[in-house]
């Protein structure tokens, strides 16, 4: 689509940070690239002049696969729930509502699959590195980058691969040019990677340790209050893990700590699925033992909550998994976080002072 | 860090330097260091030294014209906005024009220089929302329309001449908002009239 001097480029996306939910699009003018961020009733613009663009990079990410995994898991959960209700001859409307929820998440999964793999695109000029939020999918990004490349090539000319290698070597070997490029590149890196200043990871690992303690206490004491507390811990865990993953992006946090956070997320997901499966197994077993066709759900859940892990293998497996997993991830995370904080507090090594010649 | 040291193309994930054969490819390639899928479009500007800003040249000959802002410097061209003579220092090329700092400041203040706009309020979207939302919100929304319809008309006429979004060319949202508001007001008035007439005929 062409509007005035602008031609709309493929791709649209949202800024995936907590502060802004602006919808982004890219428009190409004869001499510049315009990034439009729409916040509903206002628009923000960023212009990148074609003669200044140094590079555009696309990096494939796993976000799409994670979305598919989560959508598929939730859809499967609702489908199993609906199936269970149908087998126990629950109210038809309720079963259809559950099936509808499952269908919604299946639809999300299908749409996400149709849109294709996800990516992160960045544009670099001499003074900035900007993320292009309008290009979140690989397929549309490749088309958009091809159009931008053609436009930039018309202004700047093209580079052959040999020329890139030669130019890189020339930049590294030529003292004057290196002096010109290196501080600029260092400042760009400093701008791209932010210092980590957040308590999100501390909260996450504390909640994980709390979860481990909670699972440990359940071995000795079962009550409805403990399960309500467990539900609260689960909600806090999900919220804190999302915040921690958002906060750690583009920061100087240790790679090991970032990896631990990602693995903690996987652990929480597996734990959630395991708990849900245990719930259905328990309800299935109890439902079969209840003679009436419409069992009292509250009574069933209450009996599950009051079951000691030592009395039921299913509960034992889930609680032991939770105790070990949360304990390990919480303790490991805290240890890594403390090491990171200690390293940051240490002053940088002093430069060697040249010794004075002996007189 | 390698990106900082090489100043050449680098993998966005692990920052390892990318050989030229992996740049400007048609599809995705694998980073030789981390194995991540990527594409890097690299342009000559990456290896171009930063241009130094031009300084105004001092007047050497008796007949040389001086810059309006720096009388001691030689004028190289006239501002395309106000016609004042400008030296190389005062000449600001913008959107294919050569302008002086005063014209740029004035243009930015009045919103006439599109290339300097970084933020705009979308009054046409606001007007359309005022017209549409009360109609689509069931129940309570209808009671709001006697307030929102005049507000929509006010916004539409008050900001009709304000610049739209940079990439927006038509004012169809304003037109649609005005039509919907007028329909709402006329419809509401007719409804009231019918109710009044019915009440009167009952008496």
HADDOCK unambig.tbl for C-alpha pairs under 7 A between the chains (distance, minus, plus):
assign (segid A and resid 3 and name CA) (segid B and resid 167 and name CA) 6.17 0.50 0.50
assign (segid A and resid 3 and name CA) (segid B and resid 168 and name CA) 6.95 0.50 0.50
assign (segid A and resid 3 and name CA) (segid B and resid 169 and name CA) 6.47 0.50 0.50
assign (segid A and resid 6 and name CA) (segid B and resid 167 and name CA) 6.74 0.50 0.50
assign (segid A and resid 41 and name CA) (segid B and resid 121 and name CA) 6.04 0.50 0.50
assign (segid A and resid 41 and name CA) (segid B and resid 122 and name CA) 5.08 0.50 0.50
assign (segid A and resid 41 and name CA) (segid B and resid 125 and name CA) 6.13 0.50 0.50
assign (segid A and resid 41 and name CA) (segid B and resid 126 and name CA) 6.23 0.50 0.50
assign (segid A and resid 42 and name CA) (segid B and resid 120 and name CA) 5.58 0.50 0.50
assign (segid A and resid 42 and name CA) (segid B and resid 121 and name CA) 4.33 0.50 0.50
assign (segid A and resid 42 and name CA) (segid B and resid 122 and name CA) 5.28 0.50 0.50
assign (segid A and resid 43 and name CA) (segid B and resid 119 and name CA) 5.57 0.50 0.50
assign (segid A and resid 43 and name CA) (segid B and resid 120 and name CA) 5.29 0.50 0.50
assign (segid A and resid 43 and name CA) (segid B and resid 121 and name CA) 6.48 0.50 0.50
assign (segid A and resid 44 and name CA) (segid B and resid 118 and name CA) 5.49 0.50 0.50
assign (segid A and resid 44 and name CA) (segid B and resid 119 and name CA) 4.45 0.50 0.50
assign (segid A and resid 44 and name CA) (segid B and resid 120 and name CA) 6.66 0.50 0.50
assign (segid A and resid 45 and name CA) (segid B and resid 118 and name CA) 4.69 0.50 0.50
assign (segid A and resid 45 and name CA) (segid B and resid 119 and name CA) 6.12 0.50 0.50
assign (segid A and resid 46 and name CA) (segid B and resid 118 and name CA) 6.60 0.50 0.50
assign (segid A and resid 52 and name CA) (segid B and resid 45 and name CA) 6.27 0.50 0.50
assign (segid A and resid 53 and name CA) (segid B and resid 45 and name CA) 6.50 0.50 0.50
assign (segid A and resid 54 and name CA) (segid B and resid 42 and name CA) 6.18 0.50 0.50
assign (segid A and resid 54 and name CA) (segid B and resid 43 and name CA) 5.18 0.50 0.50
assign (segid A and resid 54 and name CA) (segid B and resid 44 and name CA) 6.82 0.50 0.50
assign (segid A and resid 54 and name CA) (segid B and resid 45 and name CA) 4.85 0.50 0.50
assign (segid A and resid 54 and name CA) (segid B and resid 46 and name CA) 4.42 0.50 0.50
assign (segid A and resid 55 and name CA) (segid B and resid 40 and name CA) 6.99 0.50 0.50
assign (segid A and resid 55 and name CA) (segid B and resid 41 and name CA) 5.41 0.50 0.50
assign (segid A and resid 55 and name CA) (segid B and resid 42 and name CA) 4.38 0.50 0.50
assign (segid A and resid 55 and name CA) (segid B and resid 43 and name CA) 5.75 0.50 0.50
assign (segid A and resid 55 and name CA) (segid B and resid 46 and name CA) 6.93 0.50 0.50
assign (segid A and resid 56 and name CA) (segid B and resid 40 and name CA) 5.90 0.50 0.50
assign (segid A and resid 56 and name CA) (segid B and resid 41 and name CA) 5.10 0.50 0.50
assign (segid A and resid 56 and name CA) (segid B and resid 42 and name CA) 6.65 0.50 0.50
assign (segid A and resid 57 and name CA) (segid B and resid 12 and name CA) 6.94 0.50 0.50
assign (segid A and resid 57 and name CA) (segid B and resid 39 and name CA) 5.63 0.50 0.50
assign (segid A and resid 57 and name CA) (segid B and resid 40 and name CA) 4.36 0.50 0.50
assign (segid A and resid 57 and name CA) (segid B and resid 41 and name CA) 6.14 0.50 0.50
assign (segid A and resid 58 and name CA) (segid B and resid 38 and name CA) 5.29 0.50 0.50
assign (segid A and resid 58 and name CA) (segid B and resid 39 and name CA) 4.97 0.50 0.50
assign (segid A and resid 58 and name CA) (segid B and resid 40 and name CA) 6.34 0.50 0.50
assign (segid A and resid 59 and name CA) (segid B and resid 12 and name CA) 6.61 0.50 0.50
assign (segid A and resid 59 and name CA) (segid B and resid 37 and name CA) 6.12 0.50 0.50
assign (segid A and resid 59 and name CA) (segid B and resid 38 and name CA) 4.46 0.50 0.50
assign (segid A and resid 59 and name CA) (segid B and resid 39 and name CA) 6.67 0.50 0.50
assign (segid A and resid 60 and name CA) (segid B and resid 37 and name CA) 5.43 0.50 0.50
assign (segid A and resid 60 and name CA) (segid B and resid 38 and name CA) 5.97 0.50 0.50
assign (segid A and resid 156 and name CA) (segid B and resid 44 and name CA) 6.36 0.50 0.50
assign (segid A and resid 158 and name CA) (segid B and resid 43 and name CA) 6.71 0.50 0.50
assign (segid A and resid 159 and name CA) (segid B and resid 43 and name CA) 6.41 0.50 0.50
assign (segid A and resid 159 and name CA) (segid B and resid 44 and name CA) 6.32 0.50 0.50
assign (segid A and resid 161 and name CA) (segid B and resid 20 and name CA) 4.19 0.50 0.50
assign (segid A and resid 161 and name CA) (segid B and resid 21 and name CA) 5.18 0.50 0.50
assign (segid A and resid 161 and name CA) (segid B and resid 23 and name CA) 6.87 0.50 0.50
assign (segid A and resid 162 and name CA) (segid B and resid 20 and name CA) 6.19 0.50 0.50
assign (segid A and resid 164 and name CA) (segid B and resid 20 and name CA) 5.15 0.50 0.50
assign (segid A and resid 165 and name CA) (segid B and resid 19 and name CA) 6.36 0.50 0.50
assign (segid A and resid 165 and name CA) (segid B and resid 20 and name CA) 5.19 0.50 0.50
assign (segid A and resid 167 and name CA) (segid B and resid 47 and name CA) 6.43 0.50 0.50
assign (segid A and resid 168 and name CA) (segid B and resid 8 and name CA) 5.34 0.50 0.50
assign (segid A and resid 172 and name CA) (segid B and resid 6 and name CA) 6.19 0.50 0.50
assign (segid A and resid 177 and name CA) (segid B and resid 49 and name CA) 6.82 0.50 0.50
assign (segid A and resid 181 and name CA) (segid B and resid 7 and name CA) 6.37 0.50 0.50
assign (segid A and resid 182 and name CA) (segid B and resid 4 and name CA) 6.16 0.50 0.50
assign (segid A and resid 182 and name CA) (segid B and resid 5 and name CA) 6.23 0.50 0.50
assign (segid A and resid 182 and name CA) (segid B and resid 7 and name CA) 6.56 0.50 0.50
assign (segid A and resid 185 and name CA) (segid B and resid 4 and name CA) 4.75 0.50 0.50
assign (segid A and resid 185 and name CA) (segid B and resid 7 and name CA) 6.34 0.50 0.50
assign (segid A and resid 186 and name CA) (segid B and resid 4 and name CA) 4.98 0.50 0.50
assign (segid A and resid 189 and name CA) (segid B and resid 4 and name CA) 6.72 0.50 0.50
